[in-house]
Amino acid sequence: ESGQCRNPWWQQCRKPAAERGYADHGWLEARHSFSFANYHDPAHMGWGVLRVINEDRVAPGTGFGTHGHRDMEIITWIISGELAHRDSLGNGGVIRRGEAQRMSAGSGVRHSEVNPSPDTPVHLLQIWIEPALPGGEASWEQRAFPVDALPGEFLLLASPDGRDGSTRIAQDACVSVAVLPTGEQLTHRFLPKRLGWVQLVSGRLSLNGQTLAPGDGAAIADLAQLEFLAIETAEFLLFDLPPVH
């Protein structure tokens, strides 16, 4: 079940890029780390409160038409290109490389996401995290994070209290991003019983001595500390998640 990974953590908990769900809709090429839409993997329904990590590539001038969400914290991280957002709350704007958008769907919200470029695809991660409580008021937020200007550091994209300039989500979860230059290291410590997930966007990364390739993910449980070493300059996301009760 979600959140039940046990040591030896690597053999049981790695999600190789090639084993993700895949969909090619022509205008959209999508890879799903967890069960989503027509992709169903009973062993990967999510990880704790982390429900969706989709790596999407959207063709120029196309996108997701207006559709609805509820009871989900949705984070969009732009890897390259631009994505235009419009929602039923009256919010709108363009998200670019180094920017994150947070949408709390609450009791219900409708939005659209379109690649406004006539010639450049947009490459992004879309992340869904279950809120601590259902319902509530929908809201939206967008912030820039100088990930390329601050290599070798964790930048907090989302947190329950909006600290360090992060977006605020309605869950006891933290999402961070880092670009780690070749040969450099980072460390992260977990509080007792916390879960984690690491998603590698690009480059090659040693995680506690095990190698991740682009698109790979790893579920973390029963580990007090993570040691990251960039084999090749690596961009990755780190999720620090609450225990499963």
Secondary structure as UniProt FT lines:
FT   TURN            2..3
FT   HELIX           9..13
FT   STRAND          14..15
FT   HELIX           17..19
FT   STRAND          21..24
FT   STRAND          28..32
FT   TURN            37..38
FT   TURN            42..43
FT   TURN            48..49
FT   STRAND          50..58
FT   TURN            60..61
FT   STRAND          63..69
FT   STRAND          73..80
FT   STRAND          82..87
FT   TURN            88..89
FT   STRAND          92..96
FT   TURN            97..98
FT   STRAND          99..104
FT   TURN            106..107
FT   STRAND          109..114
FT   STRAND          122..129
FT   STRAND          139..144
FT   TURN            147..149
FT   TURN            151..152
FT   STRAND          155..159
FT   HELIX           163..165
FT   STRAND          167..168
FT   STRAND          174..180
FT   TURN            182..183
FT   STRAND          185..189
FT   TURN            192..193
FT   STRAND          195..207
FT   TURN            208..209
FT   STRAND          210..212
FT   TURN            214..215
FT   STRAND          217..220
FT   STRAND          225..241
//
